[in-house]
Amino acid sequence: MDSQYLQPSELIITPEGKIYHLDLAPSQLANTIITVGDPGRVEKVSKYFDTIETKALHREFKTHTGTYKGKRITVISTGIGPDNIDIVFNELDALVNIDFKRRAQKEKLTALNIFRIGTSGALTPDINVDSFLVSSLGIGLDNVLHYYEETDKIVNRDFAQSFIDHTQWNPDNSVPYAVEADKDLLQKVASNKTIKGITITNVGFYGPQGRVLRAKLKDENLNDKLTSFRYKDQKITNLEMETATMYGMAKLLGHKAVSMNAIIANRATGDFSSNAAQTIDNLIQYTLNKIVA
């Protein structure tokens, strides 16, 4: 038996020859991928496709593969949060880099180009609602990357330590890490219509992002600490729930990733977009055109 053989309990392939959670066969995936959080946003991207060859749905993972201006693209929903990014990125990698018949890694590996189109809230008053922000670096407050080896090769330890010191980080929480976007994809999508920012990736929407409904917070000043943080004149601009984990998993697996954020709220000013759907649609069209440019 191949020494790299992956047991059925580790690599779960359905009787139809598809990866378990995403319900996709290798032939159904393009090498250029757009991820969205909301399954309902998949159609909002694929409605601009010239053709759609594949539609799949399993749990919160909806996928459309087709072409846009002649380029083959897959758009897939991840659902919310870092744990889902762990599932999606491992299974996307398996679809291109594992031979399903041998249940072993292929000799020749494929690098995917992955573009996130998501929503986000700004932390500083100078970032207008309805603007586009490209994450040049993500600070992960989740625990996903700590389960993998070789993270020292991909994370910015100095940046993370500066963040930990400034926020007086609670040692009961996961240790923050910092990962940069892929430089090639960052350059591809950035323009005078976008803001480059540093993005916090949270593990929840309420307490972890400083929202209080009824449950009290351990650190009521966390968002103020995020806003006042500086590292070599760089500041944190926004927060969401997937970017840093995406960057980390992509680099560990040899792929490229960049995160595009539609700023639909500003936590500093209390503003929320009056037409968030239009802002998201504008970002979708912008990103699609940058992908094929």
C-alpha positions as CSV (number, residue, x, y, z in Angstrom):
1,M,0.0,0.0,0.0
2,D,1.2,3.5,-0.8
3,S,2.9,5.0,2.3
4,Q,0.9,8.2,1.7
5,Y,-2.4,6.3,1.6
6,L,-5.2,8.3,3.2
7,Q,-7.6,6.2,5.2
8,P,-11.4,6.5,4.4
9,S,-11.9,8.1,7.8
10,E,-9.3,10.9,7.0
11,L,-10.2,11.6,3.3
12,I,-13.9,11.1,3.0
13,I,-15.0,10.5,-0.6
14,T,-18.7,9.9,-1.4
15,P,-19.9,6.9,-3.5
16,E,-20.2,9.4,-6.3
17,G,-16.5,10.2,-6.1
18,K,-16.9,13.6,-4.5
19,I,-15.2,15.2,-1.5
20,Y,-17.5,15.0,1.5
21,H,-18.5,18.4,2.7
22,L,-18.3,20.4,-0.5
23,D,-19.9,17.6,-2.5
24,L,-17.6,18.3,-5.5
25,A,-15.6,16.0,-7.9
26,P,-12.2,17.2,-8.9
27,S,-13.4,17.9,-12.4
28,Q,-16.0,20.4,-11.1
29,L,-13.5,22.8,-9.6
30,A,-11.8,25.7,-11.4
31,N,-8.3,26.9,-10.4
32,T,-9.6,30.4,-9.8
33,I,-12.0,30.5,-6.8
34,I,-14.2,33.1,-5.3
35,T,-15.3,32.5,-1.7
36,V,-18.3,34.1,-0.1
37,G,-19.8,33.6,3.4
38,D,-23.5,33.6,2.6
39,P,-24.8,30.7,0.4
40,G,-27.3,33.2,-1.0
41,R,-24.4,35.3,-2.4
42,V,-23.3,32.5,-4.7
43,E,-26.0,33.4,-7.3
44,K,-25.2,37.0,-6.9
45,V,-21.8,36.2,-8.3
46,S,-22.7,33.6,-10.8
47,K,-25.5,35.6,-12.4
48,Y,-22.6,37.5,-14.1
49,F,-21.1,34.2,-15.5
50,D,-21.4,33.6,-19.3
51,T,-22.0,29.9,-18.6
52,I,-22.6,27.7,-15.5
53,E,-21.5,24.1,-15.8
54,T,-21.8,22.9,-12.2
55,K,-24.2,23.5,-9.3
56,A,-23.7,21.8,-6.0
57,L,-25.1,22.2,-2.5
58,H,-24.4,20.4,0.8
59,R,-25.1,22.1,4.1
60,E,-23.9,25.7,3.9
61,F,-21.5,24.9,1.1
62,K,-23.0,26.0,-2.2
63,T,-20.9,25.9,-5.4
64,H,-21.3,27.2,-8.9
65,T,-18.6,26.7,-11.5
66,G,-18.7,28.4,-14.9
67,T,-17.0,31.0,-17.0
68,Y,-16.8,34.8,-16.9
69,K,-15.5,36.5,-20.0
70,G,-14.0,33.2,-21.0
71,K,-12.2,32.5,-17.7
72,R,-13.3,29.4,-15.7
73,I,-14.2,30.4,-12.1
74,T,-15.7,28.6,-9.1
75,V,-17.7,30.5,-6.6
76,I,-18.3,28.7,-3.3
77,S,-19.9,29.7,0.0
78,T,-18.0,28.9,3.2
79,G,-20.5,29.8,5.8
80,I,-19.4,31.9,8.7
81,G,-16.2,31.6,10.7
82,P,-12.7,30.2,10.8
83,D,-13.7,26.6,11.5
84,N,-15.5,26.5,8.2
85,I,-12.4,27.9,6.4
86,D,-10.5,24.9,7.8
87,I,-13.0,22.6,6.1
88,V,-13.3,24.5,2.8
89,F,-9.5,25.1,2.2
90,N,-8.5,21.5,3.1
91,E,-11.2,20.1,0.7
92,L,-10.4,22.6,-2.1
93,D,-6.8,21.5,-1.8
94,A,-7.7,17.8,-1.8
95,L,-9.7,18.3,-5.0
96,V,-6.6,19.4,-6.9
97,N,-3.7,17.9,-5.0
98,I,-4.8,14.4,-3.9
99,D,-5.4,11.5,-6.3
100,F,-8.8,10.2,-5.3
101,K,-8.1,6.7,-6.8
102,R,-4.8,6.2,-5.0
103,R,-5.8,8.2,-2.0
104,A,-2.4,9.9,-1.9
105,Q,-0.9,13.2,-2.8
106,K,-0.2,13.9,-6.5
107,E,3.4,14.2,-7.7
108,K,2.6,17.6,-9.4
109,L,0.8,20.1,-7.1
110,T,-1.6,22.8,-8.2
111,A,-1.7,26.3,-6.7
112,L,-5.2,27.8,-6.5
113,N,-6.0,31.5,-6.7
114,I,-8.6,32.3,-4.1
115,F,-10.5,35.6,-3.8
116,R,-12.8,36.3,-0.8
117,I,-15.7,38.7,-1.4
118,G,-17.1,39.5,2.0
119,T,-18.7,42.1,4.3
120,S,-16.9,43.8,7.1
121,G,-17.1,46.6,9.7
122,A,-14.6,49.4,9.8
123,L,-13.0,50.3,13.1
124,T,-11.8,53.8,12.4
125,P,-13.9,56.8,11.5
126,D,-11.9,57.7,8.4
127,I,-13.1,54.6,6.5
128,N,-16.4,55.4,4.8
129,V,-19.3,53.0,4.7
130,D,-19.7,51.5,1.2
131,S,-16.0,51.6,0.5
132,F,-13.9,48.6,-0.7
133,L,-11.1,47.4,1.5
134,V,-8.4,44.9,0.5
135,S,-6.8,43.1,3.5
136,S,-3.0,43.3,3.2
137,L,-2.7,41.3,6.5
138,G,-5.0,39.4,8.7
139,I,-4.7,39.1,12.5
140,G,-6.3,35.8,13.5
141,L,-8.0,35.5,16.9
142,D,-9.0,31.9,16.2
143,N,-7.2,28.7,17.1
144,V,-7.2,26.9,13.7
145,L,-3.6,27.6,12.6
146,H,-2.2,26.4,16.0
147,Y,-3.1,22.8,15.1
148,Y,-0.7,22.8,12.1
149,E,3.1,22.6,11.8
150,E,5.3,25.0,10.0
151,T,3.3,28.1,10.9
152,D,6.5,29.8,11.8
153,K,7.3,30.0,8.1
154,I,4.1,31.9,7.3
155,V,3.3,34.1,10.3
156,N,4.6,37.5,11.3
157,R,5.6,36.9,14.9
158,D,6.7,40.4,15.7
159,F,3.4,41.9,14.5
160,A,1.4,39.4,16.6
161,Q,3.5,39.9,19.7
162,S,3.2,43.7,19.4
163,F,-0.6,43.2,19.2
164,I,-0.6,40.9,22.2
165,D,1.4,43.4,24.3
166,H,-0.8,46.4,23.3
167,T,-4.1,44.7,24.0
168,Q,-2.9,43.0,27.2
169,W,-4.3,39.8,25.6
170,N,-6.2,37.5,27.8
171,P,-4.1,34.3,28.1
172,D,-7.3,32.2,28.3
173,N,-8.0,33.2,24.6
174,S,-6.3,31.7,21.6
175,V,-2.9,33.2,20.8
176,P,-3.2,35.8,18.0
177,Y,-1.3,35.3,14.8
178,A,-0.7,37.5,11.8
179,V,-0.5,36.5,8.1
180,E,0.0,38.6,5.0
181,A,-2.1,38.4,1.8
182,D,-0.5,36.9,-1.3
183,K,1.4,39.8,-2.8
184,D,0.6,38.9,-6.4
185,L,-3.2,38.8,-5.8
186,L,-3.0,41.8,-3.6
187,Q,-1.4,43.8,-6.5
188,K,-4.0,42.4,-8.9
189,V,-7.1,43.6,-7.1
190,A,-5.8,46.9,-5.5
191,S,-6.5,50.2,-7.3
192,N,-7.4,53.8,-6.5
193,K,-10.9,52.4,-5.8
194,T,-9.7,50.3,-2.9
195,I,-8.2,50.9,0.6
196,K,-5.5,48.6,1.9
197,G,-6.1,47.6,5.4
198,I,-5.2,45.3,8.3
199,T,-8.1,43.0,9.2
200,I,-9.0,41.4,12.5
201,T,-10.5,37.9,12.1
202,N,-12.8,37.2,15.0
203,V,-14.3,33.9,16.3
204,G,-17.7,35.3,16.9
205,F,-20.1,38.2,16.0
206,Y,-21.2,39.4,19.4
207,G,-18.8,39.2,22.4
208,P,-15.6,38.6,20.3
209,Q,-16.5,41.8,18.3
210,G,-17.3,43.8,21.4
211,R,-21.1,43.7,21.0
212,V,-23.2,43.5,24.2
213,L,-26.8,42.4,24.2
214,R,-27.2,40.7,27.6
215,A,-24.0,38.7,28.2
216,K,-21.3,40.9,29.8
217,L,-17.8,41.1,28.3
218,K,-14.5,40.3,30.1
219,D,-12.8,43.2,28.3
220,E,-15.2,46.1,27.5
221,N,-12.3,48.1,26.0
222,L,-11.1,45.6,23.5
223,N,-12.3,47.5,20.4
224,D,-10.7,50.7,21.7
225,K,-7.4,48.8,22.1
226,L,-7.8,47.5,18.5
227,T,-8.4,51.0,17.2
228,S,-5.4,52.5,19.1
229,F,-3.0,49.7,18.1
230,R,0.0,50.7,15.8
231,Y,2.8,48.6,14.4
232,K,5.4,50.6,12.3
233,D,2.7,53.2,11.5
234,Q,0.2,50.6,10.5
235,K,-3.2,50.4,12.1
236,I,-6.1,47.9,12.3
237,T,-8.8,49.0,9.9
238,N,-11.6,46.5,10.1
239,L,-12.9,43.2,11.5
240,E,-14.7,40.1,10.1
241,M,-14.5,36.3,10.6
242,E,-12.5,34.6,7.8
243,T,-9.6,36.5,6.4
244,A,-6.6,35.6,8.6
245,T,-7.6,31.9,8.6
246,M,-7.8,32.0,4.8
247,Y,-4.4,33.5,4.5
248,G,-2.9,31.0,6.9
249,M,-4.5,27.9,5.4
250,A,-3.7,29.0,1.8
251,K,0.0,29.5,2.6
252,L,0.3,26.2,4.5
253,L,-1.2,24.4,1.5
254,G,0.7,26.3,-1.2
255,H,-2.2,28.4,-2.6
256,K,-2.7,32.2,-3.0
257,A,-5.4,34.2,-1.3
258,V,-6.6,37.7,-1.0
259,S,-9.7,39.1,0.9
260,M,-11.9,41.8,-0.6
261,N,-14.2,43.5,2.0
262,A,-17.3,45.5,1.4
263,I,-17.4,48.0,4.3
264,I,-21.1,48.0,5.3
265,A,-20.7,49.3,8.9
266,N,-18.5,51.6,10.8
267,R,-18.2,50.7,14.5
268,A,-16.5,54.0,15.4
269,T,-19.2,56.2,14.0
270,G,-22.2,53.8,14.4
271,D,-23.1,54.0,10.7
272,F,-24.5,51.2,8.7
273,S,-24.9,51.2,4.9
274,S,-28.3,52.3,3.6
275,N,-27.8,50.0,0.6
276,A,-25.5,47.2,1.6
277,A,-26.8,44.9,-1.2
278,Q,-25.7,47.4,-3.9
279,T,-22.3,47.8,-2.3
280,I,-21.8,44.1,-2.3
281,D,-22.9,43.8,-5.9
282,N,-20.5,46.6,-6.8
283,L,-17.6,44.7,-5.2
284,I,-18.6,41.5,-6.9
285,Q,-18.4,43.2,-10.3
286,Y,-15.2,45.0,-9.4
287,T,-13.5,41.7,-8.3
288,L,-14.7,39.7,-11.3
289,N,-13.3,42.3,-13.7
290,K,-10.0,42.4,-11.8
291,I,-9.7,38.6,-11.9
292,V,-10.0,38.6,-15.7
293,A,-8.0,41.7,-16.3
